Amino acid sequence: MKMADMIASNYDLILMLPRFGIPLGFGDKSVRDVCRDIAVDENFFLMVCNIYTFDDFRPDSEEVAVIDNRLVVEHLQASHRYYIDERLPHLQHHLDHIADRVGEQQAAVLKKYFADYCREVREHVRREERNLQNPLSELRTQNYQKGHDNIKDKLSDLTQIILKYIPGERLNEEMMELVFDIMQLSRDLEKHAEIEELLLLPPEDYQLSDRELEVLDLVAKGLSSKEIADRLNIAVNTVNTHRKSITRKTGIKSVAGLAVYAMLKK
């Protein structure tokens, strides 16, 4: 497949290229040729692209086994730099511009909320970086999905605050752009967590977390994501993330199938 055609099929993938050191201007070259030109592991690159493109994609254990863990670590570190050095400053620029044009109290609250969020993300990244420096035998026992829930929830909350409570008569276009960028970052963080979970955890550690078991039980009882979020006091987006993770880990997609699985697990 041509690299340009693959990117055109999912524009989110263009954000992956700098993390692999792939520049634009690849003409009609195939994915294989582009990867070979700059010494990028083609199988790992395609695996990451599949994770970003398909919510239910789950690589076979044999495919994961042949991927050099150092490539995974380097990719995760490149993603961390992207979040800290590019995305957060970009969101900060938009948010400051909006805050300067609303009421003083609203501006102070928005700026404090985002400053606290940025500190939390940086601390989260520092913890991950320390984990990535551990021996791989220790690294592979980490459950990374939980660590991203809180920062994703706060992004979701910021979206709701902007959509519902910030007057946008004069700033409508910029506010829409900010909301779009927040949603894109939220999805990127979700896929980042999936890469960690899918490619760093060995099959024997690939089991449902306690929270996922709680969500599974409520799904099996017929509750909607909104009802589950209210019952567990978590964000709807977090519930949906857990549901996707449950599907990836079990290979079961339907509610009826998950209900049967839940009964068999008891």
Disulfide bonds with the S-S distance in Angstrom:
none
